[in-house]
Amino acid sequence: MSQPLWGNYEQLRPAQIEAIRARTPIAYLPWGALEWHSYHAPIGLDGIKAHGLCEALAKETGGVILPAVYVGTDTIKPYKGFHHTIEHAPETVTKLCLEFLEQLADEDFKVIVLITGHYGEGHVKAIQAAAEAFCERHPQAGLWAMPDSEPLEGAFPKNHAARGETSFQLLFKPELVDLSLLPAKRAATLDEDGVWGEDPRRASSAEGAEMLQVFLKNAVPKIQKLLEEYAR
């Protein structure tokens, strides 16, 4: 039986993980938050989006994808008061992130790619603090910790529950979206609905696919370079 080139970590048997790691020792770590994304989208959109992006990358490069971690700070809850959101302290995010990175290094993955689908400024800083501490301790490991907006910068704007994020959701898990739940007689707003950016009713899976291609075009070469440098 042939061994897979990539896979979801929790679904793989030990020998499969070892075979993937021997070929391409990359671990993808998707990160999200349990956070209000208006009426039309799931609470876990950020993690679903990050996992979909990690899986698309793994199909290109090989490697394993960890389950999405839903531990976020600087969410829309303290900012605008929307419920159904779980807010954690930044120290919690940093500590947990560092533990994940340490464990993946202990499992002998040479390159770790962390993608956070939630990119509140405080959250990104908490992730970056963990990444900096990890790199100081493990100069022999390659790490790229980024918000998913980084490889899209200049092509698609950042947003929250708007056209861009909804397009990704329609690409990865369309059955979880119901655009009919948005206000019918006015534009969705940040204050009233928790939507920041273009009207999510303009979203489509086709645009999600277009965004994904830009993401892959910009991210895959950098990951391949990390492999060449750290997995020799």
Secondary structure, 3 states (H helix, E strand, C coil): CCCCCEEEHHHCCHHHHHHHHHHCCEEEEEEECCCCCCCCCCCCHHHHHHHHHHHHHHHHHCEEECCCEECECCCHHHHHCCCCCCECCHHHHHHHHHHHHHHHHHCCCCEEEEEECCCCHHHHHHHHHHHHHHHHHCCCCEEEEEECCHHHCCCCCCCECCHHHHHHHHHHCHHHCCHHHCCCCCCCCHHHHCCECCCHHHCCHHHHHHHHHHHHHHHHHHHHHHHHHHCC
